[in-house]
Amino acid sequence: MNFIDRLIEEVDRKKSHICVGLDPRLNQIPGEIRDWAKDKYGATIEGATKAIEVFNRGIIDAVKGYVPAVKPQIAFYEQYGYLGIRAYEETVAYAKDQGLLLVGDAKRNDIGSTAEAYAKGHLGKAEFWGDYIESKADSLTITPYLGSDGIEPFLKRCKEFDRGVFILVKTSNPSSGELQDLTLEGGEKVYQKLARLVNMWGESLVGERGYSSVGAVVGATYPQEAKVLREIMRNNYFLVPGYGAQGGGGEDVVPTFNDNGYGALVNSSRGIIFAYQKEGYSDDYKEAAKESVIAMRDDINNALAKAGKLSWDL
């Protein structure tokens, strides 16, 4: 089984296509957690990162029965230096211990030996003095701007360690079209060209369920473009940001799925982890995250059922 086979197995078991983004913002973490951290560690960076770790464990505990995967965005950890990286690694390890698949949202890439080092660190093994450290992440977001020689080191680790990648194709941000929507000679858009490359890069990594471990990032905020991209990338799984806080809803993500009801892992971050701050949800952040995940699951499943794409009974 490749990475996507394992993902689909969890999707079927939990009847959920949701990925929860673990993007902690210190000022939105519940006051009782921040107060505990400041009392124990002082108003220090260590205190901030310990608060993040505790908060993330609570979110993971709340959602683990309802989602197949979580996605920590490494920028929210890197901003706190080496202690932030420790918090990221602790979060990854805890999510894995709880049986969740892990998407490392680091958007890495470079050329030559640098891409090789990124691939070792995030998807494979990094050697030192006859020993090695192995990444716990199941998959990684990467950027394609450097071309195939920057992609190959990551594909190599996907094959060797049964990991996956999600390559940026059509992102959810408002200005994505400044580059991604440019028209190439022959009339094709840049994002369509990228989709054909992703399809080609993933041909040798198709698993038992018919999907490659080489996937694509396709935003929920561009459903018409997603429909075009799904036609090009039939065998590539989509990581779909943009649901919830960025404006996407259940009907918006339907075009990212194949007709068989698979093909997309839909991410929500702020809308779930900070649901306790929204009207209509519990004041307890863990209970609110659970409520939000269930509502999102039902929204997506109902939209898929309406479109004739749901692969199980409601």
N, C-alpha and C positions, 0 to 999 in steps of 0.2 A: 504494500500500500504506500502510495506517495502522500505528501502533505495534504493535498486536496481530498484524497480518499478518506483520510482520517478526519478532515473537517466535515465532509458530508455525512460520515458516520455519526458525528456529534449533532449535526443539524437534524438528522432523522430522529435521533434519540430524544432531543429536546424540542423538536418541532419548532425550531427557531432559526432565523437567518441573521441574528443580531450579533454585532461586535460592540463591546463597550469600550469607549476611549477613556483611558485613565490619564487625564490631563489636569492634574491638581493645580489649583490656584490658591495660594496660602490664605488670601483674604476671604476666600469663600468656604474654607474648611470650617466646620462647626466650632463655635467658640470654646466648647468644653474640651475639645482635642487640642486647640491652640493653647488654652490655659494650662492644661496638663503638661504640654511640652515645655512651655516657658517656666513653669514651676520646677520641672526636673532638670532642664538643661540651660535655663536662662534665655535671654533674648539673643540667641546665637544662631548661626547657620545650622549647627547640629540640631538645635531645637526645631527649626523650621523643617528640616528633612525628616526628623523623627515624627513630626506631626503628619507629614505626607505619607510616611509608611503606614502609620496607624489608620489614617483615613482610607488609604487604598485597600488595606486588608478588610476593612469594614464593607467597602463597596464590593469587593470580590466575594465575600461571604454572602452578601445580599443577592447577587445576581448569578452565582455559579450554577444554580439549578435551572436557569432559564436561557442561558446563552452558551454558544460553543466556544467563544473566543473573547479575549480582551486585547486592547491595543494601547500600550503606554506610548505617548509621544515624548521622545527623549529630550526635546527642548525644554520642557517644564522641569526636568531634572538637571540637565547640564548647566542651567543658569546658576545653580548653587555649587558648582565646582565638583571636586572629588566626592564630597559628602552627598551631593545630588546624584552622582553616578551610583554611589552605594545604595541610595534609596531606590533608584531604578532597578538595580540588580536584585535587591531584596523583594521588590514588587514582582519582578519576573519570576523569581524562585517561588514565591508564595502562590502566584497564579498557577504555575505548573504543578505544585504540590496539591492544589485543589482540583486538578483534572482539566484545567482549561488550556486551550491552544493559545499561543502567544504570537501576536503580530508586533514585531518591533518597528515602530514608526520613526525611523531615523533618516529616511530619504538620502541614503549614502550613494556615493560613486566617485570615481576619479579615474586616472589612467594608470596602466601598468602595475607596478609594485604597490602603489597606494590602494588601488581597487582590490588587489590581492589581500592586502592587510585588512581592509574593511570586511571583505568576505570571510576571512578567517575569524575575525573578532565577533561578527554578528551571526554567522551561519555555520561556522565550522570550528576548527581547532587552531589555537595559536600556541606555537611551541616555545619552550624556554628551558635551557639547560637539561635537555633530555626528557623533560616532562611536557605537559600541555594543559591548557585550560580550554574547555569546550563551551560554546554558547548554549544557553538554554532556550533561546527563542526558536519558534517553529518557522517563522517567516520574517521577511524584512521588506520595507518599502525602499525602492531605489529610483534614481532619476536616469533617464536614457540619453541625456543631452550629449554625452561624450561618445556615443556610438557603441558598436559591438565589442570593441576591445575593453571597454569599461564594464560591459555586461558579463562577459565570459567567466571571470573569476567567481561570480555569484552563481551562475548556472552550474559550474563545476561542483560547488558545495551543495547545491540542490540535489544533484545526482548522488554525491558521495554520502550525504548525511540525511537524505529524505526531507529536505527543507523546501521552503517556497519563497518566491519573491512576488511583489506587486509593483509593477513598473508604472510610473506616472504617465498617463495618456491624455485624459481630459479632466482636469482638476476642478474642484467645486468653487474656487474663489472667483469674484467678479471680473478680475482682470486677466483671467486665464487665456482669453481669446487673443490677447496682444501678440502672443507667439503661436499658441496652439491652433488658432483658427486661420492663420495665414494660408493663402492659396498657393500651392506649388504649381510648377509647370505641368500642364495636363489637367488641371482643375481640381486635384485632390487637396484636401486640407492637411495641415501638419499632423493633427491628431489621427487622421485616417492612415497616414503613412506610418506613424508610430504603432498603430494597431496592427498593421501588416507585419511589422518587424517583431512585435510581441508574439504574434501567432507563429512566426517562423522560429523565433528563439525557443519557443516552448514545444515544438513538434516532437522532440525526442524525450519529453518528460511527461507524457500522457499516462495517467494511471488507470486503474481498473474501472472507475466510474466515468471514464471518457474525458476527464479534465486534466489539463497540464498543471504542473506546479508553478509555472510561469503565468502569473496573473497580471491584471491591469487595475490601476486606480481610475475610476470613472465616477464623477460627481453626480449626486442625485439632483443637483440644481440645473442640470442640462439634460432633461429626459429625451428630447428629440435627437441630440447628438448620441446619447446612450443607445437609442434604437438603431442608429447607423452602425455604431461600434459593435453591438451584439451580432449583427449580420457578418461582420468581418472576423470577430473573435468568438466563434462558436464553442471552442474547446478551452477557452481561457476563463478562469474565475475572476470576477470583478470585486474589488474592495471599493465600497460605495460610501464616501463621506458626504456630508451635506444634509443628512436627515435631522430634523428637529430645529436646533438653534439657528442653522443656516437657511432654513426655510423649506426643506424637502419634506414630503409626506409619503404615505404608503403608495398612493397612485403614481407618484413621481418615480419611485424605484422599480415599478413593474417592468419598464423596458430594459432594465439591466439583467433581467432573468431570461433564461431560455424557456421554451414552451413546456419543458418537462418540470419546471418549478425549481430548478437549481441554477447555479452560475453566479450568484451574488451574495456577498457578505456585507450587510448594511451597518455602518458605524454611526453611533451617536455618543457624544462625549458629555458636554455641558448639560444637555437635556436630561441625562440620567444621573450623573454623579452629583449634580447640584439641584436635583428635582425638589429637594426639601425647601428650597427658597421660592418655589412656584406655588401659586394659588391652586388649591384643590388637592394638594399632596400632603402626606404626613409631615410633621415637624421633625421627625426622626430621620436622619439622612439615609440610614440603611433601609428603613421601611419605604421611604419615598423612592429610592433607587429601584427597589423591587417593584413597586407600583408602576413606575415609569417604564421599566423593561417589559412588564406584562402588557401594558397599554400599547407599546411600540410593536411587540410581537403580534398582538391581535390586529393592529392596524395593517401591518404588512401582509399577514396571512389572509385577512379579509379582502385586501386589494388584489392579491394573487388569485384568490378563489373567484372573485368577480371577473377577472380576466381569463379564467380557465387555466391557470398555471399552477395552482396549488397541488403539491405532490402527496398530500395526505388529507384525511377528512377533518373538518373543523370539529 
